[in-house]
Amino acid sequence: MERGLEGLREDCLSCKKCGLCAARTHVVFGVGNPQSKVMLVGEGPGEHEDLEGEPFVGRGGQLLDKLLAAVDLDRRVNVYITNIVKCRPPKNRDPLPEEQEACLPWLRGQFSLIRPKILVCLGRVAAMKLIKPDIKITKEHGRFFEKNGLLMMPTLHPAALLRNPKEKPGAFEDFLKLREKIDELGCDIRNSGV
Ligand code: URA
């Protein structure tokens, strides 16, 4: 029987495929509209996300929501947001390569059920894993990369923008490019009758 995204989420909630399961409060599976054609992928949950079970709910998440709102996107309406790893790495360290590999089948499952047309990589870790290992995010953010019909765009991580606010205008430009691409492809579910 087709269990869909909810079935995948239920399975993910009991995942023990890597050591990150030991200290988690919540598995942070994802949030948003499963009909969306735009998926955003971050690195992994931080403290707030682990406590609440939702991606990007801390200060970085508030900034992300503002960037989305500036281009008429909303985490509950017309995008889907998730992370490379679904459980918090201790002390917010980068997820280890083996943790990323262990967690990737969940992202692949989300991807094949949601079937986005555009994927935005939030930060270096997601961009290296999903676009190319040698990506230079400070130089290449805002560019679209095509792989098997999927458009992927890296942008700076919201936490990096909080540390380095002078990068915010560059990130804003990326979101404007995202909006343009959505309009060009006609893939905003708000305008497609979904
Ligand atoms: N940073 C991420 O990469 N993802 C989150 O969900 C929160 C912070």
Residues whose N, C-alpha, C, O or C-beta is under 5 A from the ligand:
A	BS01	URA	G42 E43 G44 P45 G46 E49 P55 F56 N83
